[in-house]
Amino acid sequence: MSTKPTLPPADADHIIRYIFAFILVGIAWGFTTPFIRRAARTHSPPPHPILDSPAVKSSWTKSKLYGAFFDVLDLLRNPRYAIPLVINLTGSIWFFLLIGKAELSLTVPITNSLAFLFTVLGDWYVDRKVISRGSVIHAEYNFQPADCTQDTWIGMALSLAGIGLCVQSKTR
């Protein structure tokens, strides 16, 4: 006689809260990633005279340490970088709290899949970027960009279907 582990019966409020928490973590991780990437890519830091001083230039260690310190400091002073980073890190705190309450074997795949889906949406929103199969396949098989957009939507739908299957398998 084999028994499959199942989720304890939960009332609708708990399920809705978990779904909402999964979505919030996915948004916090995924949708902020393109904003962080763009802010880091377009960031132009101000000059720091201490980096040009002879004492710092003569030492490889000092040069690297001071350089890294000012790089991090400049990025954190940039609100275009710092605000999405704080939201992203808040998502990590929510995830940590969620792991303690929800089923671990559901929490990890669901939040990671949702983070991926929201990263795709964020890339489209921030840079109008659409994930495609690449220009080599376009040339070889004569695919049009619309085909790749369709592939992205199909992939997102399959990810959501996979999430649904994970949840369904745990409720039986």
QUIQUI-V677147 format. One record per residue. RES is the residue in one small letter. SS is DSSP state (hx for helix, st for strand, lp for the rest). PHI is phi in whole degrees, 0 to 359 (none if undefined). D_FIRST is the distance of its C-alpha to the first C-alpha in whole Angstrom. Layout:
RES|SS|PHI|D_FIRST / RES|SS|PHI|D_FIRST
This chain:
m|lp|none|0 / s|lp|251|4 / t|lp|241|7 / k|lp|271|10 / p|lp|293|13 / t|lp|233|15 / l|lp|287|19 / p|lp|294|20 / p|lp|300|22 / a|lp|237|25 / d|lp|282|28 / a|hx|299|31 / d|hx|299|33 / h|hx|296|31 / i|hx|296|30 / i|hx|295|33 / r|hx|296|34 / y|hx|296|32 / i|hx|300|33 / f|hx|299|36 / a|hx|294|36 / f|hx|301|34 / i|hx|294|37 / l|hx|298|40 / v|hx|296|38 / g|hx|300|38 / i|hx|293|42 / a|hx|298|43 / w|hx|278|42 / g|hx|278|43 / f|hx|289|46 / t|hx|278|48 / t|hx|304|47 / p|hx|296|50 / f|hx|293|52 / i|hx|297|52 / r|hx|298|53 / r|hx|295|56 / a|hx|296|57 / a|hx|291|57 / r|hx|289|58 / t|hx|264|61 / h|lp|287|62 / s|lp|237|65 / p|lp|288|66 / p|lp|287|69 / p|lp|289|71 / h|lp|238|71 / p|hx|302|74 / i|hx|297|73 / l|hx|291|71 / d|hx|265|74 / s|lp|289|76 / p|hx|300|77 / a|hx|296|75 / v|hx|279|71 / k|hx|294|73 / s|lp|283|73 / s|lp|247|70 / w|hx|297|67 / t|hx|296|65 / k|hx|298|67 / s|hx|300|67 / k|hx|290|63 / l|hx|295|62 / y|hx|296|65 / g|hx|299|64 / a|hx|295|60 / f|hx|301|61 / f|hx|289|63 / d|hx|298|61 / v|hx|295|58 / l|hx|300|61 / d|hx|296|62 / l|hx|294|59 / l|hx|290|58 / r|hx|281|61 / n|lp|272|61 / p|hx|297|59 / r|hx|294|58 / y|hx|260|56 / a|hx|292|55 / i|hx|295|54 / p|hx|298|51 / l|hx|295|50 / v|hx|296|50 / i|hx|297|48 / n|hx|298|45 / l|hx|292|45 / t|hx|297|44 / g|hx|300|41 / s|hx|293|40 / i|hx|294|40 / w|hx|301|38 / f|hx|298|36 / f|hx|301|36 / l|hx|292|35 / l|hx|292|33 / i|hx|300|30 / g|hx|289|30 / k|hx|253|29 / a|lp|267|27 / e|lp|296|24 / l|hx|300|25 / s|hx|291|23 / l|hx|261|25 / t|hx|300|28 / v|hx|295|30 / p|hx|294|29 / i|hx|292|30 / t|hx|294|33 / n|hx|293|34 / s|hx|295|34 / l|hx|294|36 / a|hx|299|39 / f|hx|298|39 / l|hx|298|40 / f|hx|287|42 / t|hx|293|44 / v|hx|299|45 / l|hx|295|46 / g|hx|295|48 / d|hx|299|49 / w|hx|294|51 / y|hx|292|52 / v|hx|282|54 / d|hx|247|55 / r|lp|57|54 / k|lp|271|52 / v|lp|242|50 / i|lp|292|47 / s|lp|228|48 / r|lp|279|48 / g|lp|108|51 / s|hx|290|54 / v|hx|297|54 / i|hx|292|51 / h|hx|303|54 / a|hx|289|57 / e|hx|291|55 / y|hx|253|53 / n|lp|59|55 / f|lp|283|53 / q|lp|263|54 / p|hx|304|53 / a|hx|298|52 / d|hx|298|49 / c|hx|290|48 / t|hx|298|48 / q|hx|297|46 / d|hx|299|44 / t|hx|298|43 / w|hx|294|42 / i|hx|296|40 / g|hx|299|38 / m|hx|294|38 / a|hx|296|37 / l|hx|294|34 / s|hx|297|33 / l|hx|295|33 / a|hx|296|31 / g|hx|297|28 / i|hx|299|29 / g|hx|301|27 / l|hx|294|24 / c|hx|299|23 / v|hx|294|24 / q|hx|297|22 / s|hx|292|19 / k|hx|277|19 / t|hx|266|19 / r|lp|268|16
